[in-house]
Amino acid sequence: MSEFAYTVNATEYPPHMKHKVIFETFDKLQPGQAMLLINDHDPVPLRYQFELERPGIFAWEYIERGPETFRVRIGRVEG
């Protein structure tokens, strides 16, 4: 079984859809599950958005920090 319930490769989506898809995917997670985000730049603005919109229910862990590929484990925690 995979460590991740879902994988979102943000490079596959047009800019206006990326955050929508990421948040919809996160919202499918059960506490204790995680998703893998793959991106071509550091998703710091996304992390700030998570802090505003999903405070206290997510965990953010970089797996790979560029320079070309960024991989982030985004987990759902009990809120």
N, C-alpha and C positions, 0 to 999 in steps of 0.2 A: 504494500500500500504506500502511496506517495505521502511525503511529509506535508504536501499542500493539497487542499481540497480543490483549489482552482488556480489557474495560471492566466494572467492577463499580460499579453505582450502589447504594451501601449503604442509601439511603433506601427502596429497594424491598423490603428484607428485614426480617422481625421481629427485634427486638434479639438474641434468643438464637441467631440464625442468621448474623448479620453477620460475625463474625470467622471462623467456620467456612468460609463461602463465600469470603472474602478469602484465607485461607490455602490452601484447595483450589485456587483460581485461581492464586495465586502458584506453587504446587508444579507446575503445568503448564508454567510458563515454562522455556525453555532459556536458558543463559547468553547474555547480550546482548539478550534480549527484555525488554519492560516491559509493565506493565498500568497502566491508569488507574483510580484510585479516586475516586469522587465521593461526598461526604458532606455532611451539613447542620451539622456541627460539626467542630472541629479534632480529628483522630484521633490525638492524642498518646498515649493509652493503647495504641493499636494499634501505634504505633512502638516503644514499650517492649516490647510482646509480641514484635514481630519481633526486637528486639535479644536477647531471651532465647531464643527458639525457632529463629531462623534467623540466628545471628550470623555476620557475615562474608560472607554470600551475597546481601545485598540492598542496594540504593541507594534513598534516599528523597529526593524533590525536590518541593517545593510548586510547583504551577503557579498556583493561585489560593488565597488565604488569607482567605476570608470577606468580609463577616461572615455571609452566608447560605449560600454554597456554598464548599466546600473541594474542590479537585482536587489529587491527589497522584500523581506518577509513581513507581511502585514497580518498580524494575528488578532483574533477577537477574544477579548477577556471579559470576565464577569463585570458588569457595570453597576 
